[in-house]
Amino acid sequence: MVPPISACNVGPLIAQDERDAPMLFERAVVHEDDAPALHHHLFDHLIYSVVDDAGRASVFCGREDHAGLVHSRGIVVILLDEQRITAWQRRRVSVSRHEQESELKDIRAEFSEYAPIHSHILQDVLARLDKTYQAFFRRAQRGEKAGFPRFKGRGRFHSFTYKEYGNGATLDNGFLVLSKIGRIAVRWSRPIEGTPKTVTISKEADGYYVAISCANVPVHPLPATGQETGIDMGLESFATLANGQPIFNPGYYRKAEAYLRRCQRRVARRKRGSNRRAKAVKLLARAHQHVANQRRDFHHREATKLVMAYDSIAYENLRTANMVMNHHLAKSISDAGWSQFLSTLTFKAVGAGKRVEVVSPAYTSQACSGCGVIVQKGLSVRWHSCPDCGTSLYRDHNAALNILRMAQEQRSRPG
C-alpha cells in the first residue's frame, strides 16, 4: 500500500510550508476502503471514518445516521448550469452568482432530498461555477481559445467545502464535527495554528483528506546564515545553484512510465462498467498518485535544504504553461514540476523569515556572468564560453550567477 504524503513525513520545515500565504492547510487522511458507499450530490463518497495508512479506524458515525444522505448527485449543479446557458441563449442575459444564491432556498424547498445538506456546500458549488464562467469570459475577451465550461459529471467532482469555520464545521477535542454528517476522528499531521477559516473534504486515489485553511498563522524564523544564492531550473539537473552545485533530477515519472503504461493497458482491456475495470482504474490512479507523492516529497525536502542554508534565494519567473507547448520537452518539464517546487520554496522561505526574489528570465542563459556580453547558443550547447573575458563554465551555473546578480541589482534599485 502506498502511504499518503502528509505533513508529518515530508521534511522538518513542513509545518511552515504555507505560512507565507494568509492560509495554512491542515490535512487528515481517510481510507476509501473503510468508508461506506455513501453518495452525496456534490461528492461521490461522503466521509464515514478517518483512518491512517495502516487501516486503523475510529468510526463514530453509524450507517443509520446517514441514511438520508444517500442521494443521486448533480441535480442542483445541472439546474444552475442550465439556467445560465438558457438565460443567455434566449435573452442574452448573464445570470450572476448572487442571483443564483438567492434561489438556493427555493431549490432546496423544491427538492426535499437536499434539505439535509448544509447550505455552504451548495454555495461553494456556485462559487466554483461562477469562477469557471468568469475564466471562460476572460479567455473569450482576450481572443484566446475560450473552452466553454463542461459540466463535471460523476467521478469528476472530488471535494466539497464548508466556507465558514464554526458554521457547519468545527473542531472538538481533536475531532472534526461536520454538520449533517457527524463527529469524525482525525489523525492530525500537526497542531493547527492561527484562525481556522474554511474546511474542505476531498477524495483522492488512496482515500479522503480534510484540509483546514487558517489565517494569521505565526511565523517561526530560522537562524540567519548570511548566505544568498540564485537558482536556475533545468532538466539535465533539476536545478543549479549560484555556487555551481547541481540538484539531481530524480525523474520519478520517467522511471514509473513502464508500470503506468501497463496499468493503463489493463484498464483498456477491461469491460466498461465491470468490477474488474473499476479495480484497474483504482490501481492506475494509485500509481499516478504515488508518482505525484514522490515528486512532492522531493520538492519539500530540497526546498527545506535551501531555506535552511540561505537567507536570500532568487529564481526566474518561468512561464511553464508556455514552455510545455514544446512537445520535445513537455513531459520532462511536467515531470520536474518546477512550478510546484518554486511555490513550495516560497511558502517555506517566507514562513521561516527568509527572502525570495523573482527576476526576469530574459537572457539569463545567454549573458556572460563575467562581463555581461550576450553569447548566443542553442539549447543543446551545455557549456558557456565567453570570447571577450574568457569565462568558461557550465551553462546552468552561468545562468544561476546571472539570476543572483539580477536579484542583487533589483534589490539595490531605489523604490
Secondary structure in CASP SS format (residue, H / E / C, confidence):
PFRMAT SS
TARGET T0000
AUTHOR 0000-0000-0000
METHOD secondary structure of the structure
MODEL  1
M C 1.00
V C 1.00
P C 1.00
P C 1.00
I C 1.00
S C 1.00
A C 1.00
C C 1.00
N C 1.00
V C 1.00
G C 1.00
P C 1.00
L C 1.00
I H 1.00
A H 1.00
Q H 1.00
D C 1.00
E C 1.00
R C 1.00
D C 1.00
A C 1.00
P C 1.00
M C 1.00
L E 1.00
F E 1.00
E E 1.00
R E 1.00
A E 1.00
V E 1.00
V E 1.00
H C 1.00
E H 1.00
D H 1.00
D H 1.00
A C 1.00
P C 1.00
A C 1.00
L C 1.00
H C 1.00
H C 1.00
H C 1.00
L C 1.00
F C 1.00
D C 1.00
H C 1.00
L C 1.00
I C 1.00
Y C 1.00
S C 1.00
V E 1.00
V E 1.00
D C 1.00
D C 1.00
A C 1.00
G C 1.00
R C 1.00
A E 1.00
S E 1.00
V C 1.00
F C 1.00
C C 1.00
G C 1.00
R H 1.00
E H 1.00
D H 1.00
H H 1.00
A H 1.00
G H 1.00
L H 1.00
V C 1.00
H C 1.00
S C 1.00
R C 1.00
G C 1.00
I H 1.00
V H 1.00
V H 1.00
I H 1.00
L H 1.00
L H 1.00
D H 1.00
E H 1.00
Q H 1.00
R H 1.00
I H 1.00
T H 1.00
A H 1.00
W H 1.00
Q H 1.00
R H 1.00
R H 1.00
R C 1.00
V C 1.00
S C 1.00
V C 1.00
S C 1.00
R H 1.00
H H 1.00
E H 1.00
Q H 1.00
E H 1.00
S H 1.00
E C 1.00
L H 1.00
K H 1.00
D H 1.00
I H 1.00
R H 1.00
A H 1.00
E H 1.00
F C 1.00
S H 1.00
E H 1.00
Y H 1.00
A C 1.00
P C 1.00
I C 1.00
H C 1.00
S H 1.00
H H 1.00
I H 1.00
L H 1.00
Q H 1.00
D H 1.00
V H 1.00
L H 1.00
A H 1.00
R H 1.00
L H 1.00
D H 1.00
K H 1.00
T H 1.00
Y H 1.00
Q H 1.00
A H 1.00
F H 1.00
F H 1.00
R H 1.00
R H 1.00
A H 1.00
Q H 1.00
R C 1.00
G C 1.00
E C 1.00
K C 1.00
A C 1.00
G C 1.00
F C 1.00
P C 1.00
R C 1.00
F C 1.00
K C 1.00
G C 1.00
R C 1.00
G C 1.00
R C 1.00
F C 1.00
H C 1.00
S E 1.00
F E 1.00
T E 1.00
Y E 1.00
K C 1.00
E C 1.00
Y C 1.00
G C 1.00
N C 1.00
G C 1.00
A E 1.00
T E 1.00
L E 1.00
D E 1.00
N C 1.00
G C 1.00
F E 1.00
L E 1.00
V E 1.00
L E 1.00
S C 1.00
K C 1.00
I C 1.00
G E 1.00
R E 1.00
I E 1.00
A E 1.00
V C 1.00
R C 1.00
W C 1.00
S C 1.00
R C 1.00
P C 1.00
I C 1.00
E C 1.00
G C 1.00
T E 1.00
P E 1.00
K E 1.00
T E 1.00
V E 1.00
T E 1.00
I E 1.00
S E 1.00
K E 1.00
E E 1.00
A C 1.00
D C 1.00
G E 1.00
Y E 1.00
Y E 1.00
V E 1.00
A E 1.00
I E 1.00
S E 1.00
C E 1.00
A E 1.00
N C 1.00
V C 1.00
P C 1.00
V C 1.00
H C 1.00
P C 1.00
L C 1.00
P C 1.00
A C 1.00
T C 1.00
G C 1.00
Q C 1.00
E E 1.00
T E 1.00
G E 1.00
I E 1.00
D E 1.00
M E 1.00
G C 1.00
L C 1.00
E C 1.00
S C 1.00
F C 1.00
A E 1.00
T E 1.00
L E 1.00
A C 1.00
N C 1.00
G C 1.00
Q C 1.00
P E 1.00
I E 1.00
F C 1.00
N C 1.00
P C 1.00
G C 1.00
Y H 1.00
Y H 1.00
R H 1.00
K H 1.00
A H 1.00
E H 1.00
A H 1.00
Y H 1.00
L H 1.00
R H 1.00
R H 1.00
C H 1.00
Q H 1.00
R H 1.00
R H 1.00
V H 1.00
A H 1.00
R H 1.00
R C 1.00
K C 1.00
R C 1.00
G C 1.00
S C 1.00
N H 1.00
R H 1.00
R H 1.00
A H 1.00
K H 1.00
A H 1.00
V H 1.00
K H 1.00
L H 1.00
L H 1.00
A H 1.00
R H 1.00
A H 1.00
H H 1.00
Q H 1.00
H H 1.00
V H 1.00
A H 1.00
N H 1.00
Q H 1.00
R H 1.00
R H 1.00
D H 1.00
F H 1.00
H H 1.00
H H 1.00
R H 1.00
E H 1.00
A H 1.00
T H 1.00
K H 1.00
L H 1.00
V H 1.00
M H 1.00
A H 1.00
Y C 1.00
D C 1.00
S E 1.00
I E 1.00
A E 1.00
Y E 1.00
E E 1.00
N C 1.00
L C 1.00
R C 1.00
T H 1.00
A H 1.00
N H 1.00
M H 1.00
V C 1.00
M C 1.00
N C 1.00
H C 1.00
H C 1.00
L C 1.00
A H 1.00
K H 1.00
S H 1.00
I H 1.00
S H 1.00
D H 1.00
A H 1.00
G C 1.00
W H 1.00
S H 1.00
Q H 1.00
F H 1.00
L H 1.00
S H 1.00
T H 1.00
L H 1.00
T H 1.00
F H 1.00
K H 1.00
A H 1.00
V H 1.00
G H 1.00
A C 1.00
G C 1.00
K C 1.00
R E 1.00
V E 1.00
E E 1.00
V E 1.00
V E 1.00
S C 1.00
P C 1.00
A C 1.00
Y C 1.00
T C 1.00
S C 1.00
Q C 1.00
A E 1.00
C C 1.00
S C 1.00
G C 1.00
C C 1.00
G C 1.00
V C 1.00
I E 1.00
V C 1.00
Q C 1.00
K C 1.00
G C 1.00
L C 1.00
S C 1.00
V C 1.00
R C 1.00
W E 1.00
H E 1.00
S E 1.00
C C 1.00
P C 1.00
D C 1.00
C C 1.00
G C 1.00
T C 1.00
S E 1.00
L E 1.00
Y E 1.00
R H 1.00
D H 1.00
H H 1.00
N H 1.00
A H 1.00
A H 1.00
L H 1.00
N H 1.00
I H 1.00
L H 1.00
R H 1.00
M H 1.00
A H 1.00
Q H 1.00
E H 1.00
Q H 1.00
R H 1.00
S H 1.00
R C 1.00
P C 1.00
G C 1.00
END
